[in-house]
Structure formats: C-alpha cells, structure tokens
Amino acid sequence: MLFIKKFIKSLTLDDLPKITPTLQALRQKASILIIDDQEFVYESSLRNAQFNLTVHHKWHDIKDVEPYDVIVSDNHGVVDLPDGSDGLTMVNEGRKLYPDKNFALYSGNLLDIRDHDAEGLIIRTKGDSVDVWTSMLDDLIKDCYDPRRVWEKIRRILAKSDMSEKEMRRMQHYYVLSVLKQKSQLSNHSWDLDKETLSLIIRIAGLAISAARLSIAL
C-alpha cells in the first residue's frame, strides 16, 4: 500500500533512489574515446584500471563521437579536415550537438586555448599524471550517469524549448518514475516537443536508467 501511495503524488528529485554502482562497474560501462595524434602514454594504465577505452589518432568527422559517452581530445594535430579546425573547435561543436556526452580537452600549450571559448570545459595538460587522468575520467563518467546530473542536462534542454514550469514538473515526474522502474516512461506520454528533442531527452534519461539497473545488478 505504501508503494502505491508513493506514486499518487508528483515525484521530484528527492524521490530518486540512492544509486551507487561501483567505480569499477561504471568504468566498464561507460565508453571513452581518447583522440591523440601521438602515442597516448596512459592507455595501458587506464585499461588496467578497467576503463572502457578507445584511442583514435584523428577527428575525421564530428560524428566520430556518436558511439561514446566521454570524449577527451588533444588540441593540436588531431583534426583531419581542410578548414583548419583544432581539437577545441571539434570539442565545442560536439558539446553543442551532443549534450548527452561529456567532453574534455588537453594540450601541451594551454596558452593557445586561453583566448578561445572553453567555458565549462575540463582542460588538462599533457604533463598531468595518470592519477589526475584517473580522477578526471571517473568524474566525467559519474557526471554522465548520476540521475540528478542527468536531470540537470534534461532541464537545460527543456528551458531552451520554452516548456512551461508545470509541464517541466510533469516530465520530471515521469523521469524519476523511469529511474525507479528502471524502464523509460517518457515515451508513453505526449509532450509539446519536437521529435528530435524528445528523442535526445529519452537518450539522456537512458543513462540514469542504466545506472539504476547496474546498481540493482550489483
């Protein structure tokens, strides 16, 4: 009876379960792309730490990042395009096109980045230790899958769509219900959103749902 009553009221983020999959489980779950035109010196160490890692030497197209949750790119020498783009250019484009993914950048010369648009972007130097890399990747992964952070990404997308606060609360209800049930409830209802935006939101919500399933499996 208590379980039934819980779902009569409108659900909020306070009703989200405490989801605590282990770091090892998240490292194996999240797909990470590293883009470096030279040898990526920490590849073996990070693989040994159970990170699900892929290394490419070049950006050939912005769609290169579609299969991955986290993308970390070098800045120089990694873009195989005729327009003079660098890693930061591609990362910024990726951040616009794929708000469900987390991006970071690293470079041997941070002065080259200082005057460019990098607001909110994690930036590291090539000299950072493997411990710094491990901590950075763990943070990026947790940010991808944490239900509250996932909702923040969804809320920012909804704010741009001019969705009313009432309708946003209704979507939050079904988002939280999705996480609790470990199955998306968003596609079962009508929303004043274009098909592309709704598809993106369902995809982002799926990350939190998969984290809930992972926690149960553990």
C-alpha positions as CSV (number, residue, x, y, z in Angstrom):
1,M,0.0,0.0,0.0
2,L,2.8,2.4,0.9
3,F,4.4,1.7,-2.5
4,I,1.2,2.6,-4.3
5,K,0.7,5.8,-2.3
6,K,4.2,6.9,-3.3
7,F,3.2,7.2,-6.9
8,I,0.0,9.2,-6.4
9,K,1.9,12.4,-5.7
10,S,4.1,14.1,-8.2
11,L,7.6,12.7,-8.0
12,T,10.6,15.0,-7.6
13,L,14.3,14.5,-7.4
14,D,14.0,13.9,-3.7
15,D,12.3,10.6,-4.6
16,L,15.2,9.3,-6.6
17,P,16.8,6.2,-5.2
18,K,20.3,6.3,-3.9
19,I,22.2,4.9,-6.9
20,T,25.7,3.8,-6.1
21,P,27.2,1.5,-8.7
22,T,30.9,0.9,-8.0
23,L,33.5,2.9,-9.9
24,Q,34.7,-0.3,-11.5
25,A,31.2,-1.0,-12.8
26,L,30.9,2.5,-14.2
27,R,34.4,2.3,-15.8
28,Q,33.4,-0.8,-17.6
29,K,30.0,0.5,-18.6
30,A,31.0,4.0,-19.9
31,S,32.6,4.1,-23.4
32,I,35.5,6.6,-23.6
33,L,37.2,8.0,-26.7
34,I,40.7,9.5,-26.5
35,I,41.9,11.4,-29.5
36,D,45.7,11.9,-29.7
37,D,47.8,12.2,-32.8
38,Q,50.7,10.7,-30.9
39,E,51.1,7.7,-28.6
40,F,48.7,8.0,-25.7
41,V,51.1,7.2,-22.9
42,Y,48.4,6.3,-20.3
43,E,46.5,3.9,-22.5
44,S,47.8,0.7,-20.8
45,S,47.5,2.0,-17.3
46,L,43.9,3.2,-17.8
47,R,42.9,-0.1,-19.4
48,N,44.4,-2.0,-16.5
49,A,42.2,0.2,-14.2
50,Q,39.2,-1.2,-16.2
51,F,38.3,1.9,-18.2
52,N,36.4,1.0,-21.4
53,L,38.9,2.9,-23.6
54,T,39.2,3.5,-27.4
55,V,42.0,5.6,-28.8
56,H,41.9,7.4,-32.2
57,H,44.6,9.5,-33.8
58,K,42.4,11.9,-35.7
59,W,39.0,13.5,-35.9
60,H,37.6,12.7,-39.3
61,D,34.1,13.9,-38.7
62,I,32.1,15.3,-35.7
63,K,30.0,12.1,-35.9
64,D,33.1,10.1,-34.8
65,V,32.0,10.6,-31.2
66,E,28.5,9.2,-31.5
67,P,29.2,5.8,-30.0
68,Y,30.9,7.2,-26.9
69,D,29.8,8.6,-23.5
70,V,33.0,10.5,-22.8
71,I,35.4,12.2,-25.3
72,V,38.8,13.6,-24.4
73,S,40.8,15.2,-27.2
74,D,44.2,16.6,-27.7
75,N,44.2,20.1,-29.2
76,H,46.9,20.1,-31.9
77,G,47.4,17.7,-34.8
78,V,44.2,15.7,-34.3
79,V,41.8,17.1,-36.9
80,D,41.9,15.6,-40.4
81,L,39.8,18.4,-42.0
82,P,40.7,21.1,-44.5
83,D,39.2,24.0,-42.5
84,G,42.0,24.4,-40.0
85,S,40.0,23.1,-37.1
86,D,41.8,22.1,-33.9
87,G,40.7,19.8,-31.1
88,L,39.0,22.6,-29.2
89,T,36.9,23.5,-32.2
90,M,35.7,19.9,-32.6
91,V,35.1,19.6,-28.8
92,N,33.0,22.7,-28.8
93,E,31.0,21.5,-31.8
94,G,30.5,18.2,-30.0
95,R,29.3,19.9,-26.9
96,K,26.6,21.7,-28.9
97,L,25.5,18.6,-30.9
98,Y,25.7,16.0,-28.2
99,P,24.6,17.4,-24.8
100,D,24.2,13.8,-23.5
101,K,28.0,13.3,-23.8
102,N,30.8,14.7,-21.6
103,F,33.9,16.3,-23.2
104,A,37.4,17.3,-22.0
105,L,40.5,18.7,-23.7
106,Y,44.2,18.5,-23.1
107,S,47.2,20.3,-24.6
108,G,50.9,20.8,-24.3
109,N,50.4,24.5,-24.6
110,L,47.4,26.0,-22.6
111,L,48.3,29.5,-23.8
112,D,46.8,28.5,-27.2
113,I,43.4,27.9,-25.5
114,R,43.3,30.8,-23.2
115,D,41.5,33.2,-25.6
116,H,39.1,30.7,-27.0
117,D,35.6,29.7,-25.9
118,A,36.2,27.0,-23.4
119,E,33.7,27.9,-20.7
120,G,32.7,25.0,-18.5
121,L,35.2,22.7,-20.3
122,I,37.6,20.5,-18.3
123,I,41.1,21.2,-19.6
124,R,44.3,19.3,-18.7
125,T,47.9,19.5,-19.7
126,K,49.9,16.7,-21.4
127,G,52.1,16.5,-18.3
128,D,49.4,15.5,-15.9
129,S,49.9,12.2,-14.1
130,V,47.9,9.0,-14.6
131,D,46.3,9.7,-11.2
132,V,45.0,13.0,-12.5
133,W,43.7,11.3,-15.6
134,T,42.0,8.6,-13.5
135,S,40.3,11.1,-11.3
136,M,39.2,13.2,-14.3
137,L,37.7,10.2,-16.2
138,D,35.9,9.0,-13.0
139,D,34.3,12.4,-12.6
140,L,33.3,12.6,-16.2
141,I,31.7,9.1,-16.0
142,K,29.8,9.8,-12.8
143,D,28.5,13.1,-14.4
144,C,27.2,11.0,-17.3
145,Y,25.2,8.6,-15.2
146,D,24.3,10.3,-11.9
147,P,20.4,10.7,-12.0
148,R,20.4,14.3,-10.6
149,R,23.1,15.5,-13.0
150,V,21.3,13.8,-15.9
151,W,18.1,15.7,-15.0
152,E,20.1,18.9,-15.0
153,K,21.1,18.2,-18.6
154,I,17.5,17.5,-19.5
155,R,16.2,20.6,-17.7
156,R,18.6,22.8,-19.6
157,I,17.3,21.4,-22.9
158,L,13.7,21.9,-21.8
159,A,14.4,25.5,-20.8
160,K,15.6,26.2,-24.3
161,S,12.3,24.8,-25.7
162,D,10.2,27.2,-23.7
163,M,8.4,24.4,-21.9
164,S,6.2,25.7,-19.1
165,E,7.2,25.0,-15.4
166,K,4.1,22.9,-15.0
167,E,4.9,20.7,-18.0
168,M,8.5,20.5,-16.8
169,R,7.4,19.2,-13.4
170,R,5.3,16.6,-15.2
171,M,8.3,15.5,-17.2
172,Q,10.4,15.4,-14.1
173,H,7.8,13.1,-12.5
174,Y,8.0,10.6,-15.4
175,Y,11.8,10.9,-15.5
176,V,12.0,10.0,-11.8
177,L,9.5,7.2,-12.3
178,S,11.6,5.9,-15.2
179,V,14.6,5.6,-12.9
180,L,12.6,4.0,-10.1
181,K,11.1,1.4,-12.5
182,Q,14.4,1.1,-14.5
183,K,12.4,1.5,-17.7
184,S,11.6,4.7,-19.6
185,Q,8.2,6.1,-19.1
186,L,8.7,9.2,-21.1
187,S,7.8,7.9,-24.5
188,N,4.4,6.7,-23.1
189,H,3.1,10.3,-22.9
190,S,2.6,13.2,-25.2
191,W,4.9,16.3,-24.9
192,D,5.0,19.7,-26.5
193,L,8.4,18.9,-28.0
194,D,9.7,18.2,-31.5
195,K,10.6,14.6,-32.2
196,E,14.3,15.3,-32.3
197,T,14.3,17.0,-28.9
198,L,12.2,14.2,-27.3
199,S,14.5,11.6,-28.7
200,L,17.5,13.3,-27.2
201,I,15.9,13.6,-23.8
202,I,14.9,9.9,-23.8
203,R,18.5,9.0,-24.8
204,I,19.9,11.1,-21.9
205,A,17.4,9.7,-19.4
206,G,18.5,6.2,-20.5
207,L,21.9,6.8,-18.9
208,A,20.4,7.3,-15.5
209,I,18.1,4.3,-16.0
210,S,21.1,2.1,-17.0
211,A,22.9,3.2,-13.8
212,A,19.9,2.2,-11.7
213,R,19.9,-1.2,-13.4
214,L,23.6,-1.5,-12.8
215,S,23.1,-0.7,-9.1
216,I,20.4,-3.4,-8.8
217,A,22.6,-5.9,-10.6
218,L,25.4,-5.3,-8.0
